[in-house]
Amino acid sequence: MLHNYLLHHSESIDSELIEAIIDKLFDITGLSSLTMIIILIILTISIPLSTILIYFINFKKNY
């Protein structure tokens, strides 16, 4: 059926491939995993906050 086609497939992710990608990412950046997590958290929080801040700055200018 069509709805079964849209569901996830039954095969799991290749753990060796994911480990190789993560190791390569660490080699390229030279950062530890904790540092990369902190950077991602900062980006995740700062993008919406900057959008809200820009909105309120423009809102105050117009009124």
DOGUDO-868937 format. One record per residue: residue number from 1; residue in three letters; z, x, y of N, C-alpha, C in turn. Coordinates in Angstrom, 3 decimals, always signed. Example, Ala and Ser with C-alpha at 12.3 -4.5 7.8 and 13.67 -1.06 7.14 Angstrom:
REM residues 2
- 1 / Ala / +7.800 / +13.190 / -5.690 / +7.800 / +12.300 / -4.500 / +7.800 / +13.200 / -3.300;
- 2 / Ser / +7.080 / +12.850 / -2.250 / +7.140 / +13.670 / -1.060 / +7.870 / +12.900 / +0.030;
//
This chain:
REM residues 63
- 1 / Met / +0.000 / +0.824 / -1.184 / +0.000 / +0.000 / +0.000 / +0.000 / +0.868 / +1.248;
- 2 / Leu / -0.341 / +0.272 / +2.353 / -0.453 / +1.007 / +3.604 / +0.905 / +1.474 / +4.100;
- 3 / His / +1.938 / +0.633 / +3.966 / +3.242 / +1.033 / +4.484 / +3.817 / +2.225 / +3.723;
- 4 / Asn / +3.465 / +2.384 / +2.454 / +3.912 / +3.552 / +1.700 / +3.212 / +4.817 / +2.181;
- 5 / Tyr / +2.006 / +4.692 / +2.663 / +1.256 / +5.838 / +3.170 / +1.881 / +6.363 / +4.454;
- 6 / Leu / +2.457 / +5.475 / +5.255 / +3.028 / +5.883 / +6.531 / +4.398 / +6.530 / +6.394;
- 7 / Leu / +5.049 / +6.372 / +5.250 / +6.349 / +6.982 / +5.041 / +6.191 / +8.474 / +4.778;
- 8 / His / +7.312 / +9.191 / +4.854 / +7.277 / +10.625 / +4.602 / +6.850 / +10.902 / +3.172;
- 9 / His / +6.235 / +12.054 / +2.998 / +5.841 / +12.414 / +1.642 / +7.055 / +12.914 / +0.880;
- 10 / Ser / +6.947 / +12.990 / -0.420 / +8.096 / +13.303 / -1.260 / +8.360 / +14.795 / -1.383;
- 11 / Glu / +7.437 / +15.642 / -0.957 / +7.632 / +17.081 / -1.093 / +8.568 / +17.593 / -0.012;
- 12 / Ser / +9.455 / +18.486 / -0.434 / +10.389 / +19.051 / +0.536 / +9.739 / +20.232 / +1.257;
- 13 / Ile / +10.407 / +20.672 / +2.307 / +9.879 / +21.776 / +3.090 / +10.041 / +23.079 / +2.304;
- 14 / Asp / +9.137 / +23.993 / +2.514 / +9.182 / +25.281 / +1.827 / +10.236 / +26.155 / +2.503;
- 15 / Ser / +11.323 / +26.408 / +1.806 / +12.442 / +27.147 / +2.402 / +12.069 / +28.599 / +2.706;
- 16 / Glu / +11.233 / +29.201 / +1.879 / +10.814 / +30.582 / +2.136 / +9.968 / +30.678 / +3.394;
- 17 / Leu / +9.113 / +29.700 / +3.636 / +8.283 / +29.692 / +4.830 / +9.135 / +29.525 / +6.085;
- 18 / Ile / +10.098 / +28.613 / +6.033 / +10.973 / +28.400 / +7.188 / +11.782 / +29.657 / +7.479;
- 19 / Glu / +12.317 / +30.307 / +6.444 / +13.071 / +31.542 / +6.656 / +12.190 / +32.629 / +7.248;
- 20 / Ala / +10.935 / +32.721 / +6.801 / +10.024 / +33.721 / +7.347 / +9.718 / +33.435 / +8.814;
- 21 / Ile / +9.538 / +32.175 / +9.159 / +9.267 / +31.811 / +10.552 / +10.471 / +32.129 / +11.434;
- 22 / Ile / +11.667 / +31.798 / +10.955 / +12.881 / +32.069 / +11.729 / +13.082 / +33.574 / +11.891;
- 23 / Asp / +12.883 / +34.338 / +10.827 / +13.013 / +35.797 / +10.929 / +12.000 / +36.383 / +11.902;
- 24 / Lys / +10.778 / +35.890 / +11.864 / +9.743 / +36.381 / +12.779 / +10.093 / +36.023 / +14.220;
- 25 / Leu / +10.638 / +34.833 / +14.437 / +11.047 / +34.419 / +15.768 / +12.165 / +35.312 / +16.296;
- 26 / Phe / +13.122 / +35.647 / +15.445 / +14.203 / +36.539 / +15.849 / +13.670 / +37.940 / +16.134;
- 27 / Asp / +12.702 / +38.397 / +15.348 / +12.119 / +39.722 / +15.578 / +11.362 / +39.778 / +16.901;
- 28 / Ile / +10.628 / +38.720 / +17.217 / +9.833 / +38.697 / +18.444 / +10.725 / +38.632 / +19.672;
- 29 / Thr / +11.717 / +37.751 / +19.649 / +12.558 / +37.565 / +20.827 / +13.659 / +38.601 / +20.927;
- 30 / Gly / +14.157 / +39.087 / +19.818 / +15.251 / +40.038 / +19.831 / +16.587 / +39.400 / +20.160;
- 31 / Leu / +16.665 / +38.077 / +20.131 / +17.892 / +37.363 / +20.460 / +18.591 / +36.898 / +19.188;
- 32 / Ser / +19.889 / +36.736 / +19.290 / +20.632 / +36.201 / +18.150 / +20.460 / +34.685 / +18.097;
- 33 / Ser / +20.874 / +34.108 / +17.002 / +20.716 / +32.662 / +16.852 / +21.599 / +31.907 / +17.836;
- 34 / Leu / +22.802 / +32.420 / +18.109 / +23.686 / +31.767 / +19.070 / +23.076 / +31.782 / +20.470;
- 35 / Thr / +22.471 / +32.892 / +20.851 / +21.826 / +32.985 / +22.164 / +20.672 / +32.003 / +22.276;
- 36 / Met / +19.881 / +31.878 / +21.228 / +18.752 / +30.957 / +21.264 / +19.230 / +29.510 / +21.340;
- 37 / Ile / +20.315 / +29.185 / +20.655 / +20.866 / +27.829 / +20.718 / +21.361 / +27.527 / +22.114;
- 38 / Ile / +22.044 / +28.484 / +22.737 / +22.546 / +28.287 / +24.101 / +21.398 / +28.086 / +25.073;
- 39 / Ile / +20.340 / +28.864 / +24.941 / +19.171 / +28.708 / +25.813 / +18.546 / +27.332 / +25.638;
- 40 / Leu / +18.402 / +26.873 / +24.397 / +17.823 / +25.555 / +24.150 / +18.702 / +24.437 / +24.703;
- 41 / Ile / +20.025 / +24.588 / +24.599 / +20.936 / +23.579 / +25.151 / +20.811 / +23.532 / +26.665;
- 42 / Ile / +20.759 / +24.705 / +27.299 / +20.611 / +24.752 / +28.759 / +19.305 / +24.093 / +29.187;
- 43 / Leu / +18.214 / +24.386 / +28.501 / +16.930 / +23.758 / +28.838 / +16.969 / +22.253 / +28.619;
- 44 / Thr / +17.569 / +21.839 / +27.517 / +17.632 / +20.411 / +27.207 / +18.425 / +19.646 / +28.257;
- 45 / Ile / +19.458 / +20.253 / +28.789 / +20.278 / +19.583 / +29.795 / +19.680 / +19.710 / +31.187;
- 46 / Ser / +19.092 / +20.857 / +31.502 / +18.642 / +21.100 / +32.871 / +17.384 / +20.311 / +33.245;
- 47 / Ile / +16.514 / +20.048 / +32.311 / +15.280 / +19.329 / +32.649 / +15.571 / +17.891 / +33.109;
- 48 / Pro / +16.346 / +17.099 / +32.378 / +16.644 / +15.752 / +32.893 / +17.493 / +15.775 / +34.168;
- 49 / Leu / +18.432 / +16.717 / +34.249 / +19.257 / +16.792 / +35.454 / +18.435 / +17.151 / +36.685;
- 50 / Ser / +17.485 / +18.056 / +36.535 / +16.641 / +18.403 / +37.678 / +15.754 / +17.231 / +38.077;
- 51 / Thr / +15.292 / +16.457 / +37.108 / +14.491 / +15.273 / +37.417 / +15.315 / +14.256 / +38.206;
- 52 / Ile / +16.537 / +14.030 / +37.783 / +17.426 / +13.093 / +38.492 / +17.741 / +13.617 / +39.880;
- 53 / Leu / +18.005 / +14.910 / +39.999 / +18.310 / +15.507 / +41.296 / +17.132 / +15.378 / +42.259;
- 54 / Ile / +15.941 / +15.652 / +41.796 / +14.745 / +15.517 / +42.646 / +14.551 / +14.065 / +43.059;
- 55 / Tyr / +14.806 / +13.146 / +42.152 / +14.674 / +11.729 / +42.488 / +15.630 / +11.347 / +43.612;
- 56 / Phe / +16.900 / +11.750 / +43.487 / +17.876 / +11.383 / +44.511 / +17.605 / +12.078 / +45.838;
- 57 / Ile / +17.104 / +13.294 / +45.816 / +16.751 / +13.976 / +47.064 / +15.620 / +13.231 / +47.756;
- 58 / Asn / +14.621 / +12.828 / +47.017 / +13.507 / +12.084 / +47.607 / +13.937 / +10.683 / +48.027;
- 59 / Phe / +14.856 / +10.073 / +47.305 / +15.341 / +8.743 / +47.644 / +16.093 / +8.764 / +48.975;
- 60 / Lys / +16.900 / +9.801 / +49.199 / +17.646 / +9.917 / +50.459 / +16.703 / +10.167 / +51.637;
- 61 / Lys / +15.631 / +10.895 / +51.421 / +14.674 / +11.165 / +52.495 / +13.934 / +9.908 / +52.918;
- 62 / Asn / +13.673 / +9.015 / +51.976 / +12.902 / +7.802 / +52.272 / +13.750 / +6.712 / +52.887;
- 63 / Tyr / +15.078 / +6.762 / +52.749 / +15.929 / +5.692 / +53.281 / +16.984 / +6.220 / +54.203;
//
